[in-house]
Amino acid sequence: MKILLVTALALAGLKAQSLPVVHMHMGPDQIARRLRERTPVMPAADCAALDLWECHADEPARVRDISLHWVQLDGDPELEAVIIAEAKVEISWVAYVFDKQSSWNLVGSFFCRQRCDDGDGLIRVLKLTEDSPRLPLCTRDLGGSGATNVTTEAFQLRGGRLWPVIQIIDYMDTLFVDPHVERRRVLASPNRLVIHTIREEPRGQVTGNKCEVWQWNKAKYAFILTASEQAKYCDPGTGTPITEKSFPTRFPGDP
């Protein structure tokens, strides 16, 4: 049951709504500057949208480690922006994605509040296959006490909103109830993702393999499971990917 979790999560993602959109009074460059300097004070509505203690006028701490990246996420010639910052008061890293329509909008906020050493791996922009668009991918540990759950969520910027297109649990380690480890390798051919799920129970002893093939679907704006091609990319006897059919990727969260 659990070894099929990647499929269930991805299919659930296809039915999910877009992330909330918030109109901003300032652009990303102004926001980054105000977070560093706080002079003058950031507009209250923009501060509320960021949901950071450090942007409040009565909070003495300031954001010191902050970077602004200009990226291309859709067909619009206007570049989008990503701000990555360390919020020490909240002991977290945060990434914000901004899109400009008639004005700047905050289209995605991602917090990593546990087991985050830096912001480098929190969000990346990647083209997973040749026929898929450039996607922002957010990788965080969503596990709680006694569990590690490193999850990567991929989104497409469409119509001024970020829509989920696939969610993959890269690594899961439970210590108490049903202790086991699950990890996923994401491989790719030019136009397919091949996801290899490995279950260890106990840790270090492989007890299960599963191989799935995913394809970007332009009509559904998402990666969908392509069961008819499983035999082309996956060994039916071992449940592992066929070596010469797909190749390792630099997918976020790879252990």
C-alpha positions as CSV (number, residue, x, y, z in Angstrom):
1,M,0.0,0.0,0.0
2,K,2.6,2.6,1.0
3,I,4.9,1.9,-1.9
4,L,2.1,3.3,-4.1
5,L,2.0,6.5,-2.2
6,V,3.8,8.5,-5.0
7,T,0.9,7.7,-7.4
8,A,-1.8,8.6,-5.0
9,L,-0.2,11.9,-4.1
10,A,0.4,12.9,-7.7
11,L,-3.2,12.1,-8.7
12,A,-4.5,14.1,-5.8
13,G,-2.3,17.0,-6.9
14,L,-4.1,17.1,-10.3
15,K,-7.3,17.9,-8.5
16,A,-5.8,20.5,-6.2
17,Q,-6.5,24.2,-6.6
18,S,-3.9,26.8,-7.5
19,L,-1.9,28.5,-4.8
20,P,-3.3,31.7,-3.4
21,V,-2.5,34.9,-5.2
22,V,-1.9,38.2,-3.3
23,H,-1.6,41.6,-4.9
24,M,1.6,43.4,-3.7
25,H,2.1,47.1,-3.4
26,M,5.9,46.8,-4.1
27,G,8.0,44.8,-6.6
28,P,10.4,42.0,-5.7
29,D,13.5,44.2,-5.7
30,Q,11.8,46.7,-3.4
31,I,10.7,43.9,-1.1
32,A,14.1,42.4,-0.9
33,R,15.6,45.8,-0.1
34,R,13.0,46.5,2.7
35,L,13.6,43.1,4.2
36,R,17.4,43.9,4.5
37,E,17.1,47.6,5.5
38,R,13.5,48.1,6.8
39,T,13.8,51.8,5.9
40,P,11.2,52.9,5.2
41,V,8.8,50.4,6.8
42,M,7.2,47.9,4.4
43,P,3.5,48.5,3.7
44,A,1.4,46.5,6.2
45,A,-0.5,44.6,3.5
46,D,2.8,43.4,1.9
47,C,4.2,42.4,5.3
48,A,1.0,40.4,6.1
49,A,1.3,38.6,2.7
50,L,4.9,37.6,3.5
51,D,3.9,36.3,7.0
52,L,7.4,37.1,8.4
53,W,8.1,38.5,11.9
54,E,11.2,40.3,10.5
55,C,9.2,42.7,8.3
56,H,7.1,44.1,11.2
57,A,8.2,47.6,12.4
58,D,8.4,46.6,16.1
59,E,10.6,43.5,15.4
60,P,14.3,44.4,15.9
61,A,15.7,41.4,13.9
62,R,16.3,41.8,10.2
63,V,16.7,39.4,7.4
64,R,20.4,39.1,6.7
65,D,20.7,36.2,4.3
66,I,18.5,37.0,1.3
67,S,18.8,36.6,-2.5
68,L,16.7,37.7,-5.4
69,H,16.6,35.6,-8.6
70,W,15.0,36.5,-11.9
71,V,13.6,33.5,-13.8
72,Q,11.5,32.5,-16.8
73,L,8.5,30.4,-15.9
74,D,6.0,31.0,-18.7
75,G,5.8,32.3,-22.3
76,D,5.4,35.9,-21.2
77,P,8.6,38.0,-21.9
78,E,8.3,39.5,-18.4
79,L,10.6,37.6,-16.0
80,E,9.2,36.2,-12.8
81,A,11.1,36.6,-9.5
82,V,12.0,34.3,-6.6
83,I,13.2,35.6,-3.2
84,I,14.9,33.2,-0.9
85,A,15.6,34.3,2.7
86,E,16.5,33.0,6.1
87,A,14.1,34.0,8.8
88,K,16.1,33.4,12.0
89,V,13.3,34.6,14.3
90,E,11.1,31.8,13.0
91,I,14.0,29.4,12.6
92,S,13.2,28.7,9.0
93,W,14.0,29.4,5.4
94,V,11.4,30.8,3.1
95,A,11.0,31.2,-0.7
96,Y,8.5,33.5,-2.4
97,V,7.5,33.5,-6.1
98,F,6.3,36.7,-7.8
99,D,4.6,37.2,-11.1
100,K,3.8,40.4,-12.8
101,Q,0.4,40.9,-14.4
102,S,-0.9,44.5,-14.4
103,S,1.2,44.7,-11.1
104,W,3.3,42.4,-9.0
105,N,1.5,39.4,-7.4
106,L,2.8,37.0,-4.8
107,V,1.8,33.6,-6.3
108,G,3.7,31.2,-3.9
109,S,5.1,31.1,-0.4
110,F,7.2,28.1,0.8
111,F,8.5,27.7,4.3
112,C,11.0,25.1,5.5
113,R,10.8,25.1,9.3
114,Q,12.7,21.9,10.1
115,R,16.0,20.2,9.0
116,C,16.9,23.1,6.6
117,D,20.6,23.9,6.6
118,D,20.3,26.6,3.9
119,G,18.0,27.9,1.2
120,D,19.8,26.4,-1.7
121,G,17.7,23.3,-2.0
122,L,14.4,24.8,-1.0
123,I,13.3,25.9,-4.5
124,R,14.7,25.4,-7.9
125,V,13.5,26.0,-11.5
126,L,13.9,23.0,-13.7
127,K,12.7,21.6,-17.0
128,L,12.1,17.9,-16.1
129,T,11.6,16.6,-19.6
130,E,12.0,18.2,-23.1
131,D,8.2,18.6,-23.6
132,S,7.4,19.9,-20.1
133,P,7.6,23.6,-19.2
134,R,10.1,25.2,-16.8
135,L,8.7,24.4,-13.3
136,P,9.5,25.8,-9.9
137,L,10.2,22.8,-7.6
138,C,10.0,23.1,-3.8
139,T,11.7,20.5,-1.6
140,R,11.0,20.4,2.1
141,D,10.8,18.0,5.0
142,L,7.1,17.8,5.8
143,G,7.6,15.1,8.5
144,G,6.7,15.5,12.1
145,S,8.2,14.1,15.3
146,G,9.9,10.8,14.7
147,A,9.5,10.9,10.9
148,T,11.4,12.3,8.0
149,N,9.4,13.1,4.9
150,V,11.4,14.9,2.2
151,T,8.9,16.0,-0.4
152,T,9.2,17.7,-3.7
153,E,6.3,19.6,-5.1
154,A,6.4,20.9,-8.7
155,F,4.2,23.7,-10.0
156,Q,3.4,25.3,-13.4
157,L,2.8,29.1,-13.7
158,R,-0.3,29.4,-15.8
159,G,-2.8,32.3,-16.0
160,G,-0.9,34.2,-13.3
161,R,-1.2,31.3,-10.8
162,L,0.9,28.4,-9.6
163,W,-0.8,25.1,-10.2
164,P,0.5,21.7,-8.8
165,V,1.6,19.2,-11.5
166,I,3.3,16.4,-9.4
167,Q,4.3,15.7,-5.9
168,I,6.9,13.1,-5.0
169,I,8.1,11.9,-1.6
170,D,11.8,11.7,-2.2
171,Y,12.7,10.1,1.1
172,M,10.5,8.9,4.0
173,D,11.9,7.4,7.3
174,T,9.6,6.4,10.2
175,L,11.1,5.5,13.5
176,F,8.1,4.3,15.6
177,V,4.9,2.8,14.1
178,D,5.8,0.5,11.2
179,P,9.5,1.6,11.1
180,H,10.8,1.5,7.5
181,V,12.5,3.6,4.9
182,E,11.2,4.6,1.5
183,R,13.3,6.5,-1.0
184,R,12.7,7.5,-4.6
185,R,15.1,7.9,-7.5
186,V,13.8,10.1,-10.3
187,L,15.3,9.2,-13.7
188,A,14.4,10.5,-17.1
189,S,14.4,9.9,-20.8
190,P,14.0,12.9,-23.1
191,N,10.2,12.8,-22.7
192,R,9.4,10.5,-19.7
193,L,10.0,10.5,-16.0
194,V,10.9,7.1,-14.5
195,I,10.3,7.0,-10.8
196,H,11.9,4.1,-8.9
197,T,10.5,3.5,-5.3
198,I,12.7,1.5,-3.0
199,R,11.4,0.2,0.4
200,E,13.8,-0.9,3.1
201,E,12.5,-2.7,6.2
202,P,14.5,-2.6,8.3
203,R,16.8,0.2,7.2
204,G,19.4,-1.1,4.7
205,Q,17.5,-4.2,3.7
206,V,15.6,-3.8,0.5
207,T,12.2,-5.5,0.6
208,G,10.4,-3.9,-2.4
209,N,11.0,-2.1,-5.7
210,K,8.4,-0.3,-7.9
211,C,9.0,1.4,-11.2
212,E,6.5,3.9,-12.7
213,V,6.6,6.0,-15.9
214,W,5.2,9.5,-16.1
215,Q,4.6,11.7,-19.1
216,W,3.9,15.4,-19.4
217,N,0.3,15.9,-20.6
218,K,-0.2,19.3,-22.4
219,A,-4.0,19.0,-22.2
220,K,-4.1,18.3,-18.5
221,Y,-1.1,20.6,-17.6
222,A,0.4,17.9,-15.5
223,F,2.5,14.7,-15.4
224,I,0.3,11.7,-15.6
225,L,1.0,8.0,-15.0
226,T,1.6,6.1,-18.3
227,A,1.1,2.5,-17.4
228,S,1.1,1.3,-21.0
229,E,4.8,2.2,-21.2
230,Q,5.9,0.6,-18.0
231,A,7.4,-2.5,-19.8
232,K,9.5,-0.2,-22.0
233,Y,11.2,1.5,-19.1
234,C,10.9,-0.9,-16.2
235,D,12.1,-4.5,-15.6
236,P,8.9,-6.5,-14.7
237,G,10.9,-9.1,-12.8
238,T,12.8,-6.8,-10.5
239,G,10.6,-3.7,-10.4
240,T,13.6,-1.5,-11.2
241,P,14.3,0.8,-14.2
242,I,16.0,-0.6,-17.3
243,T,19.4,1.0,-17.3
244,E,19.7,2.0,-20.9
245,K,16.2,3.5,-21.1
246,S,16.5,6.3,-18.6
247,F,19.2,8.2,-16.8
248,P,19.8,9.8,-13.4
249,T,18.7,13.3,-12.9
250,R,19.6,16.1,-10.5
251,F,16.1,15.9,-9.0
252,P,15.7,17.9,-5.7
253,G,15.7,15.8,-2.6
254,D,17.7,12.9,-4.1
255,P,19.4,11.3,-1.1
